[in-house]
Amino acid sequence: MAHAPLIAPSILSADLARLGEEVRGVLDAGADVVHFDVMDNHYVPNLTFGPMICDALRAYGIEAPLDVHLMVRPADRLVDDFARAGASWITVHAEAVDHLDRTLGVIRDHGCRAGVAFNPATPLACLPYVLDKLDHVLVMSVNPGFGGQRFLPSALAKVSEARALFEAGESAARIEVDGGVNAETIAMLAAAGADSFVAGSAIFGQADRAAAIAALRSGIARGLAARSQARTDSRGP
């Protein structure tokens, strides 16, 4: 199933002293979703946001979907806390929970979209077994822990693999990518089959954020055109 592409600025790159204004600004500039990189200094070597930030943005008046990426271990307790704080999407890492099927079910029971994330060296082996509980997959195109890292091209093959699994299983789940996403890499990712894109410095680090988001959307359009052409060519005359 084809989805309208979504752009999700990561607040990891925002000015945290003015977070409400920053988030409202990128949404007004054309972003679709607000991405939270939640890190615990245990599963990843960094410490960032808790549920109170999610709750504060809701209190500030942010109504857009809040996409919470839990780079934490264990994750189950924070699933409950973030759901109550206003999260819309909640993603856990495949190796950071003991019972992935159950955790995804709990996320959905809270009324949130459920996702599973895969690090660059983590295979998609569990994916076929949880397709019925998934709303999205998050492919990491950097090693998790810090913003501003260089894009790992190996993510392209993983996106293509996930897209093939979804199409074979008739899944409507989205494929999201996080790490090193910019106006150049986003075209390759869209061509590979991704439809949701997390970008930090490529948006928050720019003086003209509307222009930055427009450039990302232009890259997506190029990638989708290339994907469509490749499919046409594969069918032959």
N, C-alpha and C positions, 0 to 999 in steps of 0.2 A: 504494500500500500504506500502510495506517495504522500508525503506530508509536506506542508508548507515549511520552509526552512526557518529555524529559530536561532537567534543570536542572544547569547547569555553572557553579559559582562561579569567578570569575577570581581567581587568586592575586595579580594586580596590585594588588588592593585589600586584601590580607591584611596582617597584622602580620608582616613578614618576619623579625623577630627570633625569632618563635615559629612558624615556618611549618609544621613538622610538626604541632604542636598545633592550629593554625588549620585545616589541611586535615582532620585527623581530626574536629575539631569540626563542620565544616559537613557532612561526610559523615554523622556521627551525627545531625545535625539534619534529614537527609532529602535531601541533594543526591545526584546520580547520578554525575557526571563532574567531574573537576578540570581547569580550563581554564588553559593557559599562554599568556600574551601575550608572544611572543618578539620583541624589537625590537632593531635593530642600529645605530641612529643614522645610518643611510644610506638605507635604503628609507623609514623613518619617523624623525621627529625625537625619538627617545627611545632609551634603552638599558636592557635589562632582564635576562632570564634566559638562561643557557646550559644545555647538557645536564647539567651536574653537579648542578643543582637537581632535575631530573627523577630522576637517579640517587639523589640523597640522599633524596627522598621514598619511592622504592622501598625503599631500605635502612632507612628509618624504619618500614616496614611498611604503607605505603599500597598497597592492592590494587585500588582503583577504577580505571576507565579514566582515563588521562592524555591530555587533548585538547590537542595542541601546535599552536598557530597561529603559523606562521613569517611574521612581517612583516619579512622580510630579503631582500636581494639581493646575491649569488646564493644560492639556497636549497638547491641539491643536496647540498652537503657537509654541511649541518646535518641534512638528512633522514637520512643515514647515522648521524650522531652521536646524534641524539635516538632513533632506532629502537633503537640499542644501549643507550641509557640507560633504556629501559623505556617509551617512548611507546606509546600504544594507537591514537590518531588523529593524523595529521599533515596539516596543511592548508597549502598554498602559495597565494600570490596569482597570479592569471592572468598579470599583467604582470611578475612578478618571476622568472620562469624562461624560458629560451630555448625549451625543448621540453616543453610542458605534458604531452602524452600520455606521453612517456618518463618524466618525473618522477613522474607518478601511478603508472605501472607499477612504478617502483623502490620507491615507498612500499609498494605491495601486496606486492612481492617480499620485503620485510622482515617481512611478516605484520601490517602496520598497516592501519587504515582510511584511505583516501585521500580528501582533500578539496581543493576549490579555493575561494578566497575572492575576493569581488568588492567593491571599494571603492564608495562612493556614486555616483561618476560613471563607473564601469566597467560597460559593458553586458554582458549575458550571451551575447554573440555566439558565443563558443567552446564554450558548454555542450553543444550537440547533438553536437559532434564527440568528446567525451570521456565521454559517458554510460556507456559500457561499462567505464570504469575508475574511476568515482566511487562512493564510499560516502556522501558528504555534500557539500553546498554550504554555504558560509558567506557570508551576506549581511551586509555591514557597514552598520549603521544610524547610524554616526558615521564621521568621517574617522579613520583609524588613527593611533595615536601616544600617546594619553593617555586615562586613565580619567576617568569623571565627566562626560563630554560629554552635551549634550542630544540626544535622539533625533531623527533625521531622518525625517519621515513618508514621504519618497519610497521608503524601504525597503519599505513595504507593497506597492507595485506590483511591485517586483522579486521579493519573496517569491511573490506570486501568479503572476508570469510563470514563475518556476522551478517552482512546483507544477504549472502547466499543462504545461510541457515534460516533467516527470517522468511525469505521468499519460499523456500522449500517447505517450511512449516506453516505457511500462510499466517505469519505473525504480523501484527500491526505495530509492533514496538518500534520506537525510535532508536537511532544510533547517534549518540552524542560523542564529541571528541573534546578533550581538554589537554592543552599543553602546546605552546609554540604556534598557536593559531594566529595567522595574520592574512593580509590580502592575497599573498602568494600561496601559502599552504592550504588555505581554505578551498581554493579551486581544486586541488588534488584530492582533498578529502571528500568534497561533494561528488567528484567524479567516481570515487571509490564506493560511494553509497551512504555517506553520513548526511544527516539532515538537521542536526542540532550542534551548535558550535560555541564553546566557551572561549572567551578571549579576555585577557586581563590588560596588559600594557598596550596591546593593539587598539584598545578603546580608551581606558582611563589615562593612559600615558600620552594621549594626543590633545593638542590644543583645541582642535575642531572635532568634537566627538561625533557630530552628525555626519561630517565628511568621512570620518573613520568607519562608521557603521555602513555608510553608503558604499565605501570601497570594499568592505567585506561582502556585502550583498552582490556587488558586481562580480567578485571572485566566485561566489556561489553560482551565479548565473553561468559563468564560463564553465565551471565544473559540470553543471547539469547538462549543458549543451554538449560537452565532450562525452559524457556518459551516454546520452541519447544517441550520439553519432556512433559510438562504439557498438552499441546494441544493434543499430541499423546495419552496420558493417558486418557484424557477426552472423546476421541472418542471410547475408548474401543477396544476390540478384533474384 
